[in-house]
Amino acid sequence: MNVPVFGTRFKSVNRSCPCPFCDHTDWCFFTHPDDPPMPDGSDGVLIYCQRVSGLKFGETITGSDGDTYVCVGNTSGGATVFEAVSQYIARHPNTKTAKELGGTGYVRGDVIKQKPFTVEKEIQPLSSEQLNRAYSIMVSMFKLDPEDREKLHRDGMTDDVIAFNQIVSLPEPDAYRFNNKKYKSVNPLRKDVGEKIRKAMGGSIEGIPGLYYNSAGKATIAGLGGILYPQYDLYGNIVAMRIGVKRRWKDDKGNDITKEEYEHAAAEAKAQGMRTNYVQLGKYMNLASYAEDRDALQKRIVKNRYLGGCRSGNHLGFYKSPGKADLEFIYITEGEKKAMIAADILNSIVVDVPGVNSHTLLYLDSDTPSPLSILKDHGTRAIIVAYDADKNHNEAVLKAQNGLVDALSEMGFGIAIAEWDEAKGKGLDDFLVNGGTIEYHFVRSCSF
Ligand SMILES: [Zn+2]
């Protein structure tokens, strides 16, 4: 089940209000349900846990606060959405699930109360400055594969933009290289880069998302091979890496298969009214060395199967033009490659929001000032929202855009929505590369 966005007014968990499922004080968050709202007009609460997974809709668990919660969905970003059972019943009084959960008139008996998950303490990512040190070594040791460079050229990226943003290729895993003698790469082995980083970082790679220790105790790099796009913070530190993965296909056991084999299996399953277990991989993912240990999960323990590894978290990317960029107004879009190309053509700062629903990263309350408040202090007055052109018929994107506009209005920023003809390109980058001109739909002017 895929829940695009649920509820309004996001609020991060914090020390005084930790996540009742994983007990962490960051990354998980709360919202208020809006569809349907609370019948008594109160706020209500939905909890998005970013760490506990493996629950299906309707399954119940006990939170560390002692309340019983029901899983009401899973987001495409990997969060599990929970709601207190009593609240769920109040909001959905006449549904089958409410009845199963013991709603009015039914004997509460068949609800399975499971023991709470135990979450092993996770390694936290290092500071932005330290991550920048580690990832700078990574991008200095890896080169961009000529084939990948051609692909970027086809997408409209110039060599200047590639060099300015330090885009390189992540070779296939070392084991793949040893087993496939035909595979050739311009790049060193992953473990050689991993070890170089470990030495430079004082002997440890803990806290660097993407790095982990292999069975021989050597530092190496996790993830599928592909194009590595650095993600920069406001100050120009590389705080994360995104991998643009080549299209590839896997069978239900994770073995490589051809596109034809995948399509055949998909068609066969469809004919039987089913879905294939074969998967098509592609697009973008975070470079991270975190994956839930499946065996431990069976015992309701959440732990990382990568030794010394960690998650990368969700980051905003700030992309500049190789030329001069003005801070007075900035663009917001979704996708790093898009942001890099647009920053160059528009000669502006373009912020990459990792998934339209992640716009809360721009302004969410936390212990440190939000990126938007920092930009405001540095002279930013207006924000141009430039999500993909299909937003007009994509409810989730439109809803996310409205949420962002509300938050920006509250902060007093001037706001414009970038509009363009979808026929000339769905994404901001395609459209600009095709020589299009943006039409600005002004929402409000700056009030500070
Ligand atoms: Zn949580």
Residues whose N, C-alpha, C, O or C-beta is under 5 A from the ligand:
A	BS01	ZN	C19 F21 C22 C28 Y48 C49 Q50 R51
